[in-house]
Amino acid sequence: MDYYSWLKAAHVFVVFIFVGCMILNGFLLLCLQPGSPQSDRVIAFAKRWNGPVTGLALGFVWVFGLTLAYLGNWFSDSWLSIKMLLVLILSALHGMQSGAFRRMLQSPSQPPARYLRSSAAITIIFLAFIAILVIVKPF
Amino acid sequence: MPVDPGKAEELRQIRRLRLAALLEATTLVLLVFVAVPLKHLGGLPQATAIMGPVHGLAFLFYLWAVMQAAGSGGWPKAVIARMVIFAFIPLAGFVNERLLWHQQQRLSI
């Protein structure tokens, strides 16, 4: 049985979930106006969703990704180091998104920071670079 | 007595941060003071091959928890910077955990 391919499939699967949720988070942070009951209900749901779904997907992204890098002996390649740095920044950005939902519920008058309102775009741009690094392996 | 949901949420966040800080600090100590000497002095490269990724994942969890605190507001930038910088210094992570414990005690009163 080709475990490497199965692991790669699992990695891609959790990456889809993580990235999809991050883009959705960014969209919600951009569009929602906290303070109204409807918005607060969506924010509360997004906050709950972020822990067990997006957070768990993020954890598995790293576990599967690091295992793939170990099995494939990729650690010495520069493209992987740059990719890991980009994913590290995305992980930190997800932490900030998650915190921003909490803040929106507690202090509706304070809008999310500008970079968080652009986090969907940041995620998409990072994803483009990651795709190039993984598929083209330019370094 | 009803518990203020905002305060309860803040306490949960500090508890999560403390757990993450403790995990990060412990795995860094094990990596630097146990696994690395075992590799170089004891000829056991498996020690770092195991502890490296374990510490990496603990560091990620910690970084995520710190960034969540930063995103939720109410944390001075200097405190966030200290929490990140201390994570790179062996044993300093335990200082982070103690400072967070004091913060938790103050909030619990």
gemmi code that builds the backbone of each chain (N, CA, C; Angstrom):
import gemmi

chains = {
    "A": [
        ("MET", (0.850, -1.209, 0.000), (0.000, 0.000, 0.000), (0.886, 1.260, 0.000)),
        ("ASP", (0.533, 2.218, -0.840), (1.319, 3.441, -0.963), (0.868, 4.464, 0.095)),
        ("TYR", (1.487, 4.370, 1.290), (1.073, 5.241, 2.396), (1.338, 6.720, 2.097)),
        ("TYR", (2.422, 6.974, 1.355), (2.786, 8.368, 1.057), (1.650, 9.067, 0.298)),
        ("SER", (1.090, 8.374, -0.705), (-0.001, 8.974, -1.492), (-1.251, 9.182, -0.633)),
        ("TRP", (-1.538, 8.218, 0.233), (-2.704, 8.352, 1.126), (-2.527, 9.540, 2.077)),
        ("LEU", (-1.296, 9.666, 2.567), (-0.988, 10.779, 3.487), (-1.090, 12.116, 2.749)),
        ("LYS", (-0.621, 12.117, 1.498), (-0.689, 13.345, 0.690), (-2.159, 13.718, 0.447)),
        ("ALA", (-2.981, 12.708, 0.159), (-4.417, 12.968, -0.048), (-5.039, 13.546, 1.222)),
        ("ALA", (-4.681, 12.979, 2.382), (-5.214, 13.473, 3.665), (-4.741, 14.902, 3.913)),
        ("HIS", (-3.475, 15.182, 3.566), (-2.917, 16.528, 3.747), (-3.679, 17.541, 2.890)),
        ("VAL", (-3.884, 17.193, 1.622), (-4.606, 18.105, 0.711), (-6.039, 18.323, 1.214)),
        ("PHE", (-6.658, 17.259, 1.713), (-8.034, 17.356, 2.228), (-8.120, 18.369, 3.386)),
        ("VAL", (-7.223, 18.243, 4.372), (-7.290, 19.174, 5.513), (-6.862, 20.587, 5.112)),
        ("VAL", (-5.972, 20.690, 4.111), (-5.587, 22.026, 3.621), (-6.813, 22.724, 3.025)),
        ("PHE", (-7.609, 21.974, 2.239), (-8.832, 22.555, 1.649), (-9.749, 23.094, 2.743)),
        ("ILE", (-9.954, 22.277, 3.781), (-10.842, 22.713, 4.874), (-10.282, 23.965, 5.544)),
        ("PHE", (-8.995, 23.926, 5.885), (-8.372, 25.049, 6.593), (-8.441, 26.334, 5.770)),
        ("VAL", (-8.038, 26.242, 4.511), (-7.993, 27.444, 3.666), (-9.413, 27.966, 3.395)),
        ("GLY", (-10.346, 27.034, 3.141), (-11.736, 27.444, 2.916), (-12.287, 28.209, 4.114)),
        ("CYS", (-12.034, 27.682, 5.297), (-12.518, 28.342, 6.514), (-11.828, 29.692, 6.728)),
        ("MET", (-10.534, 29.767, 6.396), (-9.828, 31.041, 6.591), (-10.357, 32.121, 5.654)),
        ("ILE", (-10.664, 31.733, 4.414), (-11.222, 32.706, 3.458), (-12.603, 33.149, 3.945)),
        ("LEU", (-13.389, 32.183, 4.426), (-14.720, 32.523, 4.954), (-14.595, 33.450, 6.167)),
        ("ASN", (-13.655, 33.155, 7.064), (-13.420, 34.020, 8.224), (-13.112, 35.448, 7.781)),
        ("GLY", (-12.207, 35.560, 6.799), (-11.825, 36.878, 6.298), (-13.010, 37.619, 5.709)),
        ("PHE", (-13.853, 36.870, 4.987), (-15.057, 37.458, 4.390), (-16.003, 37.966, 5.490)),
        ("LEU", (-16.186, 37.160, 6.541), (-17.075, 37.553, 7.643), (-16.513, 38.769, 8.388)),
        ("LEU", (-15.188, 38.787, 8.598), (-14.574, 39.923, 9.301), (-14.707, 41.211, 8.498)),
        ("LEU", (-14.762, 41.065, 7.173), (-14.890, 42.231, 6.303), (-16.336, 42.730, 6.266)),
        ("CYS", (-17.290, 41.798, 6.230), (-18.682, 42.178, 5.938), (-19.558, 42.410, 7.172)),
        ("LEU", (-19.318, 41.667, 8.243), (-20.270, 41.725, 9.365), (-20.101, 42.994, 10.194)),
        ("GLN", (-21.215, 43.535, 10.599), (-21.226, 44.690, 11.492), (-21.698, 44.190, 12.853)),
        ("PRO", (-20.802, 44.032, 13.825), (-21.237, 43.499, 15.116), (-22.215, 44.443, 15.820)),
        ("GLY", (-23.059, 43.864, 16.632), (-24.023, 44.688, 17.373), (-25.450, 44.288, 17.079)),
        ("SER", (-25.727, 43.839, 15.847), (-27.089, 43.402, 15.535), (-27.233, 41.922, 15.899)),
        ("PRO", (-28.456, 41.496, 16.279), (-28.632, 40.090, 16.702), (-28.231, 39.087, 15.623)),
        ("GLN", (-28.565, 39.412, 14.341), (-28.227, 38.476, 13.262), (-26.710, 38.328, 13.117)),
        ("SER", (-26.026, 39.481, 13.102), (-24.565, 39.442, 12.963), (-23.928, 38.704, 14.130)),
        ("ASP", (-24.406, 39.018, 15.348), (-23.814, 38.384, 16.532), (-24.006, 36.876, 16.509)),
        ("ARG", (-25.163, 36.436, 15.943), (-25.401, 34.993, 15.857), (-24.381, 34.343, 14.903)),
        ("VAL", (-24.126, 35.016, 13.784), (-23.151, 34.493, 12.809), (-21.745, 34.512, 13.418)),
        ("ILE", (-21.415, 35.603, 14.114), (-20.074, 35.713, 14.725), (-19.886, 34.618, 15.778)),
        ("ALA", (-20.919, 34.404, 16.602), (-20.835, 33.371, 17.650), (-20.645, 31.994, 17.017)),
        ("PHE", (-21.353, 31.747, 15.892), (-21.214, 30.460, 15.215), (-19.815, 30.323, 14.624)),
        ("ALA", (-19.309, 31.405, 14.008), (-17.959, 31.371, 13.421), (-16.920, 31.115, 14.505)),
        ("LYS", (-17.121, 31.732, 15.668), (-16.186, 31.558, 16.787), (-16.183, 30.099, 17.247)),
        ("ARG", (-17.385, 29.507, 17.347), (-17.488, 28.099, 17.771), (-16.882, 27.165, 16.723)),
        ("TRP", (-17.113, 27.477, 15.443), (-16.660, 26.653, 14.328), (-15.123, 26.633, 14.263)),
        ("ASN", (-14.512, 27.772, 14.625), (-13.069, 27.915, 14.463), (-12.245, 26.968, 15.314)),
        ("GLY", (-12.731, 26.647, 16.502), (-11.948, 25.767, 17.374), (-11.909, 24.339, 16.871)),
        ("PRO", (-13.059, 23.633, 16.907), (-13.019, 22.207, 16.583), (-12.858, 21.893, 15.094)),
        ("VAL", (-13.220, 22.791, 14.208), (-13.133, 22.465, 12.777), (-11.862, 23.065, 12.158)),
        ("THR", (-11.793, 24.397, 12.106), (-10.634, 25.024, 11.451), (-9.352, 24.759, 12.247)),
        ("GLY", (-9.441, 24.891, 13.576), (-8.260, 24.663, 14.422), (-7.746, 23.236, 14.291)),
        ("LEU", (-8.686, 22.283, 14.289), (-8.300, 20.875, 14.156), (-7.686, 20.619, 12.773)),
        ("ALA", (-8.314, 21.220, 11.750), (-7.769, 21.074, 10.387), (-6.349, 21.621, 10.330)),
        ("LEU", (-6.120, 22.762, 10.990), (-4.781, 23.362, 11.017), (-3.776, 22.405, 11.674)),
        ("GLY", (-4.187, 21.814, 12.792), (-3.309, 20.853, 13.482), (-2.926, 19.704, 12.567)),
        ("PHE", (-3.924, 19.153, 11.862), (-3.648, 18.026, 10.960), (-2.841, 18.459, 9.738)),
        ("VAL", (-3.033, 19.709, 9.295), (-2.211, 20.226, 8.186), (-0.735, 20.092, 8.553)),
        ("TRP", (-0.396, 20.500, 9.786), (1.007, 20.451, 10.227), (1.478, 19.020, 10.456)),
        ("VAL", (0.627, 18.209, 11.101), (1.038, 16.817, 11.388), (1.277, 16.060, 10.082)),
        ("PHE", (0.304, 16.110, 9.169), (0.451, 15.388, 7.893), (1.596, 15.993, 7.062)),
        ("GLY", (1.686, 17.320, 7.059), (2.709, 18.005, 6.262), (4.117, 17.656, 6.728)),
        ("LEU", (4.325, 17.699, 8.046), (5.656, 17.378, 8.578), (6.003, 15.912, 8.341)),
        ("THR", (4.982, 15.035, 8.455), (5.234, 13.605, 8.201), (5.619, 13.394, 6.741)),
        ("LEU", (4.910, 14.063, 5.830), (5.233, 13.948, 4.394), (6.660, 14.427, 4.120)),
        ("ALA", (7.014, 15.571, 4.751), (8.360, 16.121, 4.541), (9.420, 15.158, 5.060)),
        ("TYR", (9.120, 14.510, 6.185), (10.063, 13.547, 6.776), (10.195, 12.310, 5.882)),
        ("LEU", (9.045, 11.757, 5.463), (9.074, 10.540, 4.637), (9.706, 10.791, 3.265)),
        ("GLY", (9.475, 12.001, 2.735), (9.992, 12.307, 1.399), (11.375, 12.933, 1.415)),
        ("ASN", (11.960, 13.081, 2.618), (13.296, 13.720, 2.757), (13.324, 15.116, 2.118)),
        ("TRP", (12.292, 15.889, 2.378), (12.190, 17.217, 1.758), (12.797, 18.321, 2.624)),
        ("PHE", (13.158, 18.004, 3.876), (13.545, 19.062, 4.820), (14.738, 19.898, 4.358)),
        ("SER", (15.600, 19.327, 3.538), (16.789, 20.074, 3.104), (16.483, 21.013, 1.931)),
        ("ASP", (15.260, 20.936, 1.373), (14.921, 21.763, 0.211), (14.460, 23.165, 0.635)),
        ("SER", (14.967, 24.170, -0.083), (14.649, 25.564, 0.277), (13.166, 25.883, 0.095)),
        ("TRP", (12.546, 25.300, -0.963), (11.128, 25.614, -1.203), (10.277, 25.238, 0.002)),
        ("LEU", (10.656, 24.129, 0.682), (9.868, 23.688, 1.832), (10.024, 24.658, 3.003)),
        ("SER", (11.257, 25.165, 3.207), (11.482, 26.118, 4.305), (10.622, 27.361, 4.092)),
        ("ILE", (10.583, 27.857, 2.840), (9.790, 29.065, 2.550), (8.302, 28.741, 2.716)),
        ("LYS", (7.897, 27.567, 2.241), (6.485, 27.169, 2.368), (6.087, 27.082, 3.841)),
        ("MET", (6.968, 26.494, 4.659), (6.659, 26.356, 6.083), (6.529, 27.727, 6.757)),
        ("LEU", (7.365, 28.669, 6.322), (7.271, 30.025, 6.875), (5.920, 30.655, 6.517)),
        ("LEU", (5.501, 30.471, 5.251), (4.211, 31.023, 4.811), (3.048, 30.389, 5.591)),
        ("VAL", (3.128, 29.066, 5.808), (2.053, 28.383, 6.554), (2.071, 28.820, 8.026)),
        ("LEU", (3.272, 29.075, 8.539), (3.386, 29.566, 9.923), (2.676, 30.926, 10.052)),
        ("ILE", (2.889, 31.799, 9.067), (2.230, 33.116, 9.088), (0.714, 32.936, 8.966)),
        ("LEU", (0.288, 32.016, 8.081), (-1.160, 31.754, 7.933), (-1.745, 31.211, 9.243)),
        ("SER", (-0.976, 30.356, 9.946), (-1.436, 29.804, 11.219), (-1.627, 30.932, 12.237)),
        ("ALA", (-0.651, 31.850, 12.279), (-0.746, 32.989, 13.193), (-1.945, 33.866, 12.815)),
        ("LEU", (-2.147, 34.051, 11.510), (-3.280, 34.859, 11.033), (-4.609, 34.221, 11.449)),
        ("HIS", (-4.666, 32.894, 11.393), (-5.889, 32.219, 11.827), (-6.139, 32.441, 13.323)),
        ("GLY", (-5.052, 32.401, 14.116), (-5.188, 32.691, 15.549), (-5.772, 34.081, 15.769)),
        ("MET", (-5.293, 35.047, 14.973), (-5.778, 36.430, 15.108), (-7.239, 36.547, 14.661)),
        ("GLN", (-7.591, 35.839, 13.589), (-8.996, 35.844, 13.130), (-9.898, 35.319, 14.249)),
        ("SER", (-9.453, 34.208, 14.844), (-10.229, 33.575, 15.900), (-10.420, 34.536, 17.088)),
        ("GLY", (-9.330, 35.233, 17.449), (-9.408, 36.215, 18.536), (-10.303, 37.397, 18.172)),
        ("ALA", (-10.281, 37.772, 16.883), (-11.080, 38.925, 16.446), (-12.579, 38.660, 16.587)),
        ("PHE", (-13.006, 37.414, 16.345), (-14.432, 37.087, 16.520), (-14.841, 37.280, 17.979)),
        ("ARG", (-13.948, 36.869, 18.876), (-14.206, 37.025, 20.310), (-14.343, 38.507, 20.666)),
        ("ARG", (-13.430, 39.309, 20.098), (-13.438, 40.739, 20.374), (-14.716, 41.393, 19.829)),
        ("MET", (-15.158, 40.930, 18.644), (-16.357, 41.517, 18.026), (-17.594, 41.297, 18.905)),
        ("LEU", (-17.615, 40.143, 19.590), (-18.769, 39.866, 20.451), (-18.699, 40.678, 21.743)),
        ("GLN", (-17.475, 40.856, 22.260), (-17.310, 41.551, 23.541), (-17.337, 43.070, 23.386)),
        ("SER", (-16.717, 43.563, 22.320), (-16.674, 45.018, 22.086), (-17.141, 45.313, 20.674)),
        ("PRO", (-18.476, 45.308, 20.452), (-18.988, 45.490, 19.084), (-18.598, 46.820, 18.447)),
        ("SER", (-18.268, 47.821, 19.277), (-17.964, 49.134, 18.700), (-16.567, 49.181, 18.077)),
        ("GLN", (-15.697, 48.210, 18.439), (-14.330, 48.219, 17.901), (-14.258, 47.325, 16.660)),
        ("PRO", (-14.040, 47.903, 15.486), (-13.964, 47.062, 14.273), (-12.658, 46.275, 14.257)),
        ("PRO", (-12.632, 45.129, 13.530), (-11.382, 44.361, 13.439), (-10.298, 45.184, 12.759)),
        ("ALA", (-9.046, 44.869, 13.073), (-7.913, 45.586, 12.474), (-7.972, 45.457, 10.946)),
        ("ARG", (-7.342, 46.434, 10.291), (-7.404, 46.489, 8.828), (-6.858, 45.212, 8.164)),
        ("TYR", (-5.724, 44.711, 8.710), (-5.132, 43.513, 8.094), (-6.037, 42.296, 8.263)),
        ("LEU", (-6.847, 42.289, 9.338), (-7.767, 41.161, 9.517), (-8.940, 41.260, 8.554)),
        ("ARG", (-9.342, 42.498, 8.241), (-10.416, 42.691, 7.258), (-9.930, 42.305, 5.855)),
        ("SER", (-8.601, 42.288, 5.667), (-8.045, 41.874, 4.366), (-7.546, 40.434, 4.416)),
        ("SER", (-7.883, 39.704, 5.490), (-7.249, 38.389, 5.664), (-7.668, 37.368, 4.614)),
        ("ALA", (-8.857, 37.539, 3.997), (-9.250, 36.608, 2.924), (-8.301, 36.791, 1.733)),
        ("ALA", (-8.035, 38.051, 1.388), (-7.128, 38.327, 0.268), (-5.715, 37.845, 0.589)),
        ("ILE", (-5.270, 38.086, 1.827), (-3.917, 37.647, 2.235), (-3.814, 36.121, 2.090)),
        ("THR", (-4.872, 35.416, 2.534), (-4.868, 33.948, 2.453), (-4.758, 33.487, 1.004)),
        ("ILE", (-5.527, 34.121, 0.119), (-5.519, 33.723, -1.299), (-4.132, 33.960, -1.917)),
        ("ILE", (-3.532, 35.106, -1.596), (-2.191, 35.416, -2.151), (-1.157, 34.401, -1.640)),
        ("PHE", (-1.206, 34.124, -0.330), (-0.274, 33.152, 0.247), (-0.470, 31.775, -0.400)),
        ("LEU", (-1.736, 31.430, -0.624), (-2.042, 30.121, -1.213), (-1.436, 30.002, -2.622)),
        ("ALA", (-1.479, 31.114, -3.374), (-0.887, 31.109, -4.723), (0.610, 30.822, -4.640)),
        ("PHE", (1.300, 31.498, -3.708), (2.744, 31.269, -3.547), (3.031, 29.837, -3.093)),
        ("ILE", (2.195, 29.333, -2.166), (2.392, 27.964, -1.669), (2.224, 26.953, -2.809)),
        ("ALA", (1.195, 27.169, -3.639), (0.956, 26.251, -4.768), (2.170, 26.236, -5.707)),
        ("ILE", (2.726, 27.435, -5.985), (3.909, 27.504, -6.861), (5.093, 26.772, -6.216)),
        ("LEU", (5.296, 27.032, -4.923), (6.433, 26.409, -4.226), (6.322, 24.884, -4.232)),
        ("VAL", (5.104, 24.375, -3.994), (4.922, 22.924, -3.882), (4.978, 22.242, -5.250)),
        ("ILE", (4.340, 22.838, -6.260), (4.238, 22.172, -7.566), (5.475, 22.443, -8.434)),
        ("VAL", (5.893, 23.718, -8.505), (7.028, 24.062, -9.378), (8.368, 23.756, -8.691)),
        ("LYS", (8.385, 23.884, -7.371), (9.620, 23.712, -6.566), (10.774, 24.522, -7.175)),
        ("PRO", (10.640, 25.865, -7.195), (11.643, 26.670, -7.898), (13.002, 26.750, -7.190)),
        ("PHE", (13.051, 26.400, -5.898), (14.348, 26.494, -5.184), (14.842, 25.115, -4.747)),
    ],
    "B": [
        ("MET", (-24.056, 32.626, 42.191), (-23.790, 33.944, 41.599), (-23.486, 33.780, 40.104)),
        ("PRO", (-24.167, 34.546, 39.227), (-23.901, 34.385, 37.799), (-22.483, 34.848, 37.446)),
        ("VAL", (-21.848, 34.100, 36.548), (-20.479, 34.433, 36.147), (-20.537, 35.309, 34.903)),
        ("ASP", (-19.762, 36.402, 34.928), (-19.684, 37.289, 33.763), (-19.099, 36.500, 32.579)),
        ("PRO", (-19.878, 36.369, 31.456), (-19.381, 35.550, 30.343), (-18.059, 36.061, 29.755)),
        ("GLY", (-17.893, 37.394, 29.757), (-16.652, 37.969, 29.226), (-15.450, 37.560, 30.056)),
        ("LYS", (-15.662, 37.600, 31.399), (-14.570, 37.242, 32.313), (-14.264, 35.744, 32.221)),
        ("ALA", (-15.343, 34.950, 32.123), (-15.156, 33.490, 32.008), (-14.380, 33.154, 30.739)),
        ("GLU", (-14.711, 33.855, 29.658), (-14.021, 33.629, 28.372), (-12.544, 34.005, 28.480)),
        ("GLU", (-12.286, 35.131, 29.187), (-10.905, 35.581, 29.356), (-10.093, 34.577, 30.182)),
        ("LEU", (-10.742, 34.025, 31.216), (-10.076, 33.016, 32.056), (-9.741, 31.769, 31.239)),
        ("ARG", (-10.705, 31.371, 30.379), (-10.471, 30.207, 29.516), (-9.256, 30.448, 28.609)),
        ("GLN", (-9.189, 31.681, 28.088), (-8.087, 32.023, 27.183), (-6.744, 31.965, 27.914)),
        ("ILE", (-6.720, 32.493, 29.157), (-5.462, 32.482, 29.916), (-5.068, 31.045, 30.262)),
        ("ARG", (-6.065, 30.213, 30.621), (-5.761, 28.806, 30.942), (-5.166, 28.092, 29.715)),
        ("ARG", (-5.759, 28.365, 28.541), (-5.260, 27.747, 27.312), (-3.829, 28.221, 27.020)),
        ("LEU", (-3.592, 29.530, 27.229), (-2.254, 30.083, 27.008), (-1.244, 29.466, 27.961)),
        ("ARG", (-1.657, 29.284, 29.232), (-0.752, 28.674, 30.229), (-0.392, 27.258, 29.819)),
        ("LEU", (-1.391, 26.491, 29.387), (-1.149, 25.105, 28.964), (-0.181, 25.095, 27.776)),
        ("ALA", (-0.440, 25.994, 26.812), (0.419, 26.057, 25.620), (1.837, 26.462, 26.007)),
        ("ALA", (1.972, 27.435, 26.937), (3.297, 27.897, 27.368), (4.052, 26.775, 28.068)),
        ("LEU", (3.332, 26.026, 28.904), (3.951, 24.915, 29.643), (4.431, 23.823, 28.680)),
        ("LEU", (3.580, 23.483, 27.709), (3.948, 22.464, 26.716), (5.160, 22.909, 25.912)),
        ("GLU", (5.128, 24.166, 25.478), (6.212, 24.703, 24.641), (7.522, 24.717, 25.424)),
        ("ALA", (7.459, 25.218, 26.673), (8.677, 25.323, 27.482), (9.238, 23.939, 27.813)),
        ("THR", (8.366, 22.998, 28.159), (8.826, 21.649, 28.535), (9.468, 20.939, 27.349)),
        ("THR", (8.815, 21.020, 26.184), (9.370, 20.318, 25.013), (10.686, 20.966, 24.552)),
        ("LEU", (10.801, 22.300, 24.736), (12.061, 22.973, 24.351), (13.195, 22.525, 25.268)),
        ("VAL", (12.903, 22.421, 26.572), (13.915, 21.963, 27.533), (14.334, 20.528, 27.201)),
        ("LEU", (13.344, 19.674, 26.915), (13.661, 18.276, 26.574), (14.494, 18.201, 25.293)),
        ("LEU", (14.166, 19.068, 24.342), (14.900, 19.064, 23.073), (16.347, 19.517, 23.274)),
        ("VAL", (16.495, 20.661, 23.967), (17.829, 21.264, 24.089), (18.714, 20.517, 25.093)),
        ("PHE", (18.137, 20.148, 26.230), (18.970, 19.581, 27.293), (18.992, 18.055, 27.342)),
        ("VAL", (18.100, 17.394, 26.614), (18.101, 15.922, 26.627), (18.389, 15.372, 25.214)),
        ("ALA", (17.540, 15.776, 24.253), (17.652, 15.171, 22.915), (18.949, 15.559, 22.204)),
        ("VAL", (19.335, 16.841, 22.269), (20.549, 17.284, 21.563), (21.814, 16.627, 22.160)),
        ("PRO", (21.990, 16.615, 23.510), (23.151, 15.885, 24.050), (23.122, 14.396, 23.699)),
        ("LEU", (21.922, 13.796, 23.704), (21.838, 12.375, 23.340), (22.304, 12.154, 21.909)),
        ("LYS", (21.986, 13.114, 21.036), (22.384, 12.983, 19.629), (23.909, 13.130, 19.478)),
        ("HIS", (24.463, 14.197, 20.094), (25.872, 14.500, 19.858), (26.821, 13.727, 20.768)),
        ("LEU", (26.393, 13.457, 21.995), (27.295, 12.754, 22.928), (26.982, 11.263, 23.015)),
        ("GLY", (25.692, 10.936, 22.867), (25.307, 9.534, 23.010), (25.125, 8.802, 21.693)),
        ("GLY", (25.280, 9.522, 20.585), (25.140, 8.874, 19.274), (23.729, 8.378, 18.998)),
        ("LEU", (22.733, 9.116, 19.507), (21.329, 8.720, 19.296), (20.583, 9.798, 18.515)),
        ("PRO", (20.722, 9.826, 17.188), (20.047, 10.873, 16.406), (18.522, 10.774, 16.452)),
        ("GLN", (18.016, 9.587, 16.849), (16.550, 9.421, 16.939), (15.940, 10.379, 17.971)),
        ("ALA", (16.743, 10.746, 18.983), (16.230, 11.618, 20.056), (15.751, 12.952, 19.491)),
        ("THR", (16.579, 13.577, 18.639), (16.166, 14.868, 18.056), (15.129, 14.652, 16.950)),
        ("ALA", (15.219, 13.486, 16.280), (14.234, 13.202, 15.211), (12.823, 13.103, 15.808)),
        ("ILE", (12.734, 12.678, 17.065), (11.413, 12.587, 17.723), (11.051, 13.914, 18.384)),
        ("MET", (11.994, 14.454, 19.180), (11.675, 15.655, 19.963), (11.524, 16.908, 19.089)),
        ("GLY", (12.226, 16.951, 17.960), (12.145, 18.119, 17.066), (10.717, 18.402, 16.616)),
        ("PRO", (10.073, 17.433, 15.948), (8.687, 17.666, 15.517), (7.710, 17.866, 16.675)),
        ("VAL", (7.956, 17.147, 17.806), (7.061, 17.305, 18.972), (7.127, 18.752, 19.469)),
        ("HIS", (8.348, 19.275, 19.591), (8.485, 20.668, 20.026), (7.923, 21.623, 18.970)),
        ("GLY", (8.124, 21.283, 17.699), (7.590, 22.120, 16.619), (6.083, 22.282, 16.725)),
        ("LEU", (5.396, 21.172, 16.985), (3.931, 21.228, 17.099), (3.511, 21.994, 18.363)),
        ("ALA", (4.263, 21.787, 19.460), (3.952, 22.519, 20.709), (4.159, 24.017, 20.499)),
        ("PHE", (5.220, 24.378, 19.769), (5.495, 25.786, 19.480), (4.375, 26.394, 18.639)),
        ("LEU", (3.892, 25.611, 17.660), (2.807, 26.095, 16.798), (1.535, 26.366, 17.599)),
        ("PHE", (1.209, 25.408, 18.483), (0.027, 25.567, 19.328), (0.160, 26.829, 20.186)),
        ("TYR", (1.367, 27.037, 20.729), (1.614, 28.207, 21.579), (1.489, 29.502, 20.770)),
        ("LEU", (2.129, 29.503, 19.593), (2.082, 30.698, 18.736), (0.634, 31.023, 18.361)),
        ("TRP", (-0.132, 29.978, 18.031), (-1.541, 30.165, 17.663), (-2.316, 30.780, 18.836)),
        ("ALA", (-2.064, 30.247, 20.044), (-2.771, 30.752, 21.237), (-2.385, 32.206, 21.519)),
        ("VAL", (-1.101, 32.550, 21.347), (-0.655, 33.937, 21.580), (-1.288, 34.871, 20.550)),
        ("MET", (-1.329, 34.419, 19.293), (-1.913, 35.249, 18.239), (-3.420, 35.429, 18.451)),
        ("GLN", (-4.062, 34.397, 18.994), (-5.489, 34.528, 19.298), (-5.693, 35.599, 20.371)),
        ("ALA", (-4.801, 35.578, 21.374), (-4.875, 36.600, 22.429), (-4.648, 37.987, 21.831)),
        ("ALA", (-3.675, 38.075, 20.902), (-3.383, 39.370, 20.264), (-4.587, 39.858, 19.465)),
        ("GLY", (-5.229, 38.936, 18.755), (-6.378, 39.305, 17.928), (-7.588, 39.699, 18.738)),
        ("SER", (-7.707, 39.126, 19.940), (-8.896, 39.422, 20.745), (-8.774, 40.753, 21.487)),
        ("GLY", (-7.585, 41.360, 21.461), (-7.413, 42.676, 22.069), (-7.239, 42.600, 23.575)),
        ("GLY", (-6.918, 43.754, 24.171), (-6.767, 43.820, 25.617), (-5.395, 43.375, 26.111)),
        ("TRP", (-4.528, 42.957, 25.193), (-3.172, 42.523, 25.578), (-2.188, 43.545, 25.031)),
        ("PRO", (-1.384, 44.196, 25.910), (-0.403, 45.164, 25.405), (0.581, 44.494, 24.439)),
        ("LYS", (1.024, 45.280, 23.444), (1.945, 44.731, 22.436), (3.234, 44.220, 23.074)),
        ("ALA", (3.680, 44.918, 24.142), (4.925, 44.508, 24.809), (4.781, 43.111, 25.417)),
        ("VAL", (3.598, 42.815, 25.960), (3.356, 41.496, 26.571), (3.356, 40.422, 25.485)),
        ("ILE", (2.679, 40.717, 24.356), (2.640, 39.762, 23.237), (4.072, 39.508, 22.739)),
        ("ALA", (4.854, 40.594, 22.591), (6.244, 40.461, 22.117), (7.052, 39.619, 23.100)),
        ("ARG", (6.864, 39.884, 24.410), (7.606, 39.111, 25.414), (7.244, 37.629, 25.335)),
        ("MET", (5.948, 37.353, 25.165), (5.514, 35.955, 25.120), (6.109, 35.221, 23.912)),
        ("VAL", (6.256, 35.948, 22.794), (6.835, 35.313, 21.596), (8.348, 35.138, 21.765)),
        ("ILE", (9.034, 36.206, 22.236), (10.506, 36.153, 22.360), (10.925, 35.079, 23.379)),
        ("PHE", (10.220, 35.024, 24.517), (10.579, 34.053, 25.563), (10.439, 32.606, 25.074)),
        ("ALA", (9.584, 32.402, 24.081), (9.368, 31.039, 23.582), (10.618, 30.484, 22.898)),
        ("PHE", (11.528, 31.383, 22.492), (12.741, 30.935, 21.805), (13.884, 30.647, 22.784)),
        ("ILE", (13.711, 31.055, 24.056), (14.792, 30.910, 25.036), (14.465, 29.741, 25.968)),
        ("PRO", (15.354, 28.739, 26.054), (15.076, 27.614, 26.946), (14.861, 28.095, 28.384)),
        ("LEU", (13.875, 27.567, 29.038), (13.463, 27.856, 30.423), (12.649, 29.155, 30.557)),
        ("ALA", (12.826, 30.101, 29.610), (12.096, 31.372, 29.717), (10.594, 31.155, 29.540)),
        ("GLY", (10.214, 30.087, 28.845), (8.792, 29.786, 28.668), (8.083, 29.559, 29.996)),
        ("PHE", (8.840, 29.051, 30.988), (8.242, 28.823, 32.313), (7.926, 30.161, 33.001)),
        ("VAL", (8.735, 31.184, 32.690), (8.461, 32.530, 33.229), (7.132, 33.020, 32.660)),
        ("ASN", (6.942, 32.791, 31.356), (5.667, 33.148, 30.713), (4.499, 32.490, 31.438)),
        ("GLU", (4.651, 31.203, 31.721), (3.571, 30.444, 32.370), (3.263, 31.033, 33.747)),
        ("ARG", (4.305, 31.377, 34.515), (4.108, 31.933, 35.863), (3.422, 33.301, 35.785)),
        ("LEU", (3.854, 34.134, 34.823), (3.243, 35.462, 34.681), (1.763, 35.318, 34.305)),
        ("LEU", (1.475, 34.340, 33.465), (0.071, 34.097, 33.087), (-0.721, 33.576, 34.277)),
        ("TRP", (-0.079, 32.779, 35.130), (-0.752, 32.260, 36.325), (-1.136, 33.418, 37.248)),
        ("HIS", (-0.210, 34.371, 37.428), (-0.508, 35.537, 38.265), (-1.684, 36.325, 37.687)),
        ("GLN", (-1.678, 36.452, 36.363), (-2.767, 37.169, 35.690), (-4.096, 36.442, 35.922)),
        ("GLN", (-4.055, 35.119, 35.854), (-5.255, 34.314, 36.079), (-5.763, 34.483, 37.512)),
        ("GLN", (-4.818, 34.520, 38.482), (-5.205, 34.684, 39.879), (-5.871, 36.040, 40.096)),
        ("ARG", (-5.281, 37.086, 39.482), (-5.848, 38.442, 39.623), (-7.264, 38.493, 39.067)),
        ("LEU", (-7.468, 37.803, 37.946), (-8.771, 37.824, 37.275), (-9.810, 37.002, 38.038)),
        ("SER", (-9.339, 35.970, 38.753), (-10.244, 35.076, 39.469), (-10.842, 35.718, 40.715)),
        ("ILE", (-10.148, 36.745, 41.238), (-10.608, 37.375, 42.491), (-11.923, 38.116, 42.280)),
    ],
}
model = gemmi.Model(1)
for chain_id, residues in chains.items():
    chain = gemmi.Chain(chain_id)
    for i, (resn, *xyz) in enumerate(residues, 1):
        res = gemmi.Residue()
        res.name, res.seqid = resn, gemmi.SeqId(i, " ")
        for name, pos in zip(("N", "CA", "C"), xyz):
            atom = gemmi.Atom()
            atom.name, atom.element = name, gemmi.Element(name[0])
            atom.pos, atom.b_iso = gemmi.Position(*pos), 0.0
            res.add_atom(atom)
        chain.add_residue(res)
    model.add_chain(chain)
structure = gemmi.Structure()
structure.add_model(model)
structure.setup_entities()
